[in-house]
Amino acid sequence: MVRRRSWIARVAAVVSGLVLAVGVAGCGDDDDDAGAGTSGGGENVTLTLAYVTTAQHPYGQAVDFFKQEVERASGGRITIETRPSYPQPEPQLLADVRGGSVDMATISTAIWDSAGINSFQALQAPLLVSNYQLESQIIDGEIGQAMNQDASQAAGDITVLAIHEGGLRKPVGAKKPLDSVAAFQGTKIRAPQSKVLAAGLQALGAEADPLPLPEVYQALKNGTVDGMEANLGLIATNKFYEVAPNVTGNVNLWPFPTALTINNAVMERLSEEDQQIIRDAAAKMPAKSIEIVSTGSQLPQQLVNCGVRFVTATPAEVQGLQARAEQAYTALAQDETTGRFLQQIQDLKEGAQAPAAPPPFPSSKTGACELGG
């Protein structure tokens, strides 16, 4: 919630020479004074910003960057109080920021269609956006801006400030690798509650199971689901390597971006100066997030040390998966918004320079497992 100095506190500051500020962060409460008045350029503001992953996840790293940018640009007047590991599933988080119980949130683009907002579906059409070079051009360019505007208009009660990336998702198998159409047939794959992800998995021959993230570890362990789609950060931070060690290294199913949003009523209560600070910091997030997830790290080797087996699909297997994925494009394009953005991304992809081949994934352990403390 946006908090401000009360009129009484400002009078007291003049009389006594003391500077009093109310900087208590809103935590979804219903205080009567929350959000009253209009924020001026010199007043203290605290905004809550929630997301479902841990702070160590790329989502959390990008949020921390945004927080630092806002607080630096405002000279500390604007405080961003982050709330990682939000206890509710993302569809509920989207509802909560729309309802105003949290001021801001960053919410995986995959789940927006569960609320009837299809602005981001094309981003996660199966095997379409399969490298960071292409994704960067999308989320930090005109297509991304158009998606943000479309989602904001469709929602009506929130503004999408930026799209930032969490890491390309790969097929992860509990008992076997998911490296071909045959391997996907008849499997149950955990994926967030999302029409576009369900359509993509169905095209590959699998059934999507929208289990809440806290339930996934046990489901993989006991065989309730056969695998999941995940990026390396998610595998590491949730210790999924313990129960699903088979990762298809050269298949990127889709990126996993998230949309940074702010409740419109909260935004409107900020001064124009503070609104611009928020927008300027958000504008830097797409590029920063790609930097976070694409910069070389020791994570692949650390995962191998913890038992992950990176497998490589053959060219024929990749071609088979791509052929199945394209069947989903026709179905997704029946939605006018998704069809328009699909075509724009396909046109951009066709004209883009092929990215450099990524380095091979490690194949053998070099030390003890050190993930997870």
Buried (B, 14 or more C-beta within 10 A) or exposed (E): BBBBBBEEBBEBBEEEEEEBBEBEBBEBEEEEEBBEEEBBEEBBBBBBBBBBBBBEBBBBBBBBBBBEBBBEBBEEBBBBBBBBBBEEBBBEBBEBBBEBBBBBBBBBBBBBBBBEBBBBBBBBBBBBBBBBBBBBBBBBEEBBBBBBEBBBEBBEEBBBBBBBBBBBBBBBBBEEBBBBBEBBEEBBBBBBBBBBBBBBBBBBBBBBBBBBBEEBBEBBBEEBBBBBBBBBBBBBBBEBBBBBBBBBBBBBBBBBBBBBBBBBEBBBBBBEBBBEBBBEBBBBBBBBBBBBBBEEEEBBBBBBBBEBBBBBBEEEBBEBBBEBBBBBBEEBBEBEBBBBBBEBBBEBBEEEEEEEEEEEBBEEEEEEBEBEE
